Amino acid sequence: MLFDTHAHYDDEAFDPDRREVLAGLPQKGVGLVVDPGCTLTSSEKAVALAAEFPHVYAAVGLHPENCHDFQPEQIERLRQLAQREKVVAIGEVGLAEELKLPVIFHDREAHGDSLAIVREFPAVRGVFHCFSGSVEMAEELLKLGWMLSFNGAITFKNARKAPEVIAAVPLERMMVETDAPYLTPVPFRGKRNDSGYVHLVAEKIAQLKGLPAEQVERQTWENGVRFFGIPQE
């Protein structure tokens, strides 16, 4: 089974068939999903979906692109949401440290600033999702105890850094994701993404590392379960 560690099923792109898609994922070999909220509203939706589906977990937070109407009291609401059942991560470094939760970090064309923040909070553990940095950045993050997650972007023709980074990073420090509904992997690029395509990410990693796809699937599952602290029977 595969673990899609980052998929936005609270997104409006799934309004027509959200529950059908989520209900059908185990039949597609996807046994776990983390849905990260990017606003208070989407965080609440993610928490509700996690309560409804046994294989769905939630993360809560405010994406920097959604902070135009930020009010300080929103932090208290995030704090409350982060303590709900099946919330396994947060998107705010200070609260992650306070609540002892792993943090999901999105670094987009801000590698230097992102590393500076990570160094400032050495007690926080987390994952750089949709990792797009260099081998040198990856190696520094690994030394600091962080995980790296990869999605369909590694299958694109213009993914120049990804092959080198994936070759250099130990499989035990990787996770796979879709970032659905975005970044659908080749050969389905341009269509709405969902967790049914996450196997293509695992297969690309296997190809780049010269490993069996089953080994990548098994190890990234174990990595995700351990990182998010998800109980297993």
Summary of the structure (lengths in Angstrom):
residues: 233
radius of gyration: 16.5
end to end distance: 14.6
largest distance: 49.3
contacts: 782
relative contact order: 0.15
helix: 47%
strand: 15%
